[in-house]
Amino acid sequence: MDPSEVSLNPATLQVVGRPRSHTIISMASQASVWSSVSTRSQPRLAVQAKQVSLVLLNSYEPVPILNRLNLNVQVGTIYGLLGPSGCGKTSFLRCLIGFQSISSGQISVFGYPPGDERSGVPGRGLGYMPQDLALHEYLTIGELLTYYGNLYLIDNETLKGRIDRLITSLDLPEKDRLVINLSGGQRRRVSFALTIVHKPRLLILDEPTVGCDPILRERIWESLSHFSTTDRITVIITTHYIEEARRSHRVGFMRAGSILVEDSPNDLMAKMGSNTLEKVFLTLVLNKTKDDVNKCDKPRQNHQTVHFNHHEEAVEVSDINECDGPMQRPRSVSYTSAIGPMKYPISEVSEINVDYQKPIKVKRKNLETRILFWYYTLSIVIQNITMQIKRTPTTIIVQFVIPLITLMCFCMFVGQIPYDLKIGVVNRESPLNLSSLFLDQVNKYVFTQVPFDSAEVAKLAGKSRSIIGWVEIPDNFTTSLIQRYRKPDDFTNATHMQSTIQLHLDVTNWPISITVERAFEQAYLEFVQKMMTRLGGNPAITKIPVEIPEVIYGSLELSDYSGIREFVSVGILVIISYTIAFGTTILVVLLEKISLIFERNFAAGVTTGQLILGHLITRVAVQSSVVIVLFIITLNLFEVSSKGSFVTAIMLLLVHSLTGATHGICVSAMSSSLFMASIFSNAVIIFFFIIGGVLWPYNSLPYYLKWIALISPICLPTESLRAVLVRGWSFTHPQVLIGFAVSLTWTLLFLLGALRSFKYGVSTAKR
Ligand SMILES: Nc1ncnc2c1ncn2[C@@H]1O[C@H](COP(=O)(O)OP(=O)(O)OP(=O)(O)O)[C@@H](O)[C@H]1O
């Protein structure tokens, strides 16, 4: 029989499940109800796992995580999933919710496979409390509860009432307190409140009591008992506080990916001859094998009497099933809580739980309704992210200020002529000669001339880098130069040497040495023209006989250096708009992913597409303003041409930011830690920066690298932006279009990569 077809009415269950014998069942004891029911009728199962195996692929080899795991959880019971750290509890829960696909076996949740809409899991039928707190730190308690309440489609009035009741009964601070200002225990209570705000029919709690004080732990267990007893919520809970799991109706002990044994805590303790569940745990997990346990699992001979009184906080077990050996002794176990009565009765929480007696009905939604619902959820996600962005204005300021400072620094010095360079002068001629005329022409802004008596001393200064080089002028320079000019046919080697100015340079700094060479060439041209005038020659013959009467694109007014600035600054603009979007997206998305906020959202029924789109839309909205401001500053302050359409240029930069943001989401989806993401992203960005034609024309790249550069997300979009700005090409020009095409293609690829990686998690299940 399909478990989902069984009536969920607790009254029916009690009738069906009433034992024929003289078993006494306390009304509060669902444990005994279920142990009786299970022997007499086919119970309705909330969760059933049959022979479930999971193998994950890490970087080196397949890792078996779950191994033929079998587990049954009946509706309206608390199931304690116990086991040593790393035995696979969380992995199983993730499979159950549908976050992780299993390698083999079968799981059904309320009769359907995980992820099936009819089970309501993930979605409104599930309350999932992940191991981490998974809370947005910059939202208030009220905003968080409202966010999840809206996702679960609770109407405003009802939600308001529930939030108030949850705050009171879980003893939370006022609802406009930011989560970041809460204590650890308060955060855990908020996390618990988010899990139950929508009256789910299945609660999955992964170590909800870890790090909680005894009062809080008691409160959580009290709530769970109430939910299962009164409201027939099914609870699956993992915990390392083994003794507290005695309040479950059934516990399953896991080891190495499979369930060793499943039973009610009292039965287990009796069978194992132990008076604490912790001893059972140690015996099972450390010493015993499954066979040892099964030896004791003989048919029950005695009736069972269980008293479980919530109000007195005591459990008594007597006349326990008999078993061979040490298991035969009847035992009486009592568990008394040291906690006094709760400040707020749990019934205040329970008031919100009413309607999970019925299976979730999935109405056939038409396409239009589905699309509307999809956009409704997306809009809630966007509102939530926007609220967080508003709460952290410093991050927006940083997004503006850091690129602005970078760009300003870049434009302030890249392409500017170096100045105040100390150059040594060894002039062997007497003053008032042509050598002095030459030295007068050397640019005084660029060079400070430092006279030296001999070449040896100048060389020592050059070696110690107190000067960048020195000029040496021979003692007979003027006479030899005039002779060279007047009698070029009578030109000897000695004349050549005597009429030559020698420049000794440190050429390790390329821009500096180029500056020196150019400055001296310029000084020499000016010197020769002045000399011609003095000697009665025609200065016009000293001009270089090559002219550029017109330019196709660009301007000759730009000096060499400002030309470099114009070339590189366009690339820098592209890199900044890409990397800021890339970096901030990685930070935001990866932090949400590793703090399990994404998991909580998925569990609430938000899809990967909605989360990705929500982040993309908000990121690009913030990024647009950054890009526009930077672009305007670059154009106006730093001599960058803007011949083409402003709108086309901005559009190119925005599409480029979008590529950066999707790249960030893709890296976040594939990374499991910030460390891994930062290593990966730094490597990628530096690679793109170097081969993307930002610093130097990509045409100089070796042939095979050129092709890699051309298909990279930086190179062609940078060329397109240059084409728009410097040449004034329009949107329809093929070289501009190709920039858009490359950016959009990469955006699509990154999106697909992100969707795939988020879907399958960091590791892929091997079938
Ligand atoms: N993505 C992964 N790739 C490879 N191995 C993984 C991955 N995730 C978990 N594991 C391994 O799977 C095993 C089970 O992990 P899981 O988190 O399910 O254990 P657990 O029982 O919940 O532990 P704990 O009680 O400490 O939370 C561990 O050995 C863990 O190292």
The ligand as an ORCA input file, in Angstrom:
! r2SCAN-3c Opt
* xyz 0 1
  N      31.850     16.661     -0.688
  C      32.465     15.632     -0.130
  N      33.433     14.981     -0.793
  C      34.062     13.927     -0.236
  N      33.771     13.458      0.984
  C      32.811     14.071      1.677
  C      32.106     15.183      1.174
  N      31.207     15.581      2.105
  C      31.349     14.752      3.150
  N      32.311     13.847      2.896
  C      32.739     12.774      3.784
  O      31.600     11.991      4.038
  C      31.659     11.482      5.339
  C      30.333     11.723      6.035
  O      30.191     13.097      6.255
  P      28.928     13.660      7.018
  O      29.043     15.142      7.062
  O      27.712     13.102      6.397
  O      29.133     13.029      8.456
  P      28.309     13.247      9.769
  O      27.972     11.917     10.274
  O      27.190     14.195      9.555
  O      29.404     13.912     10.692
  P      29.223     14.950     11.896
  O      28.503     14.222     12.965
  O      30.619     15.269     12.276
  O      28.467     16.111     11.343
  C      32.846     12.130      6.017
  O      33.888     11.211      6.055
  C      33.199     13.274      5.119
  O      34.574     13.488      5.153
*
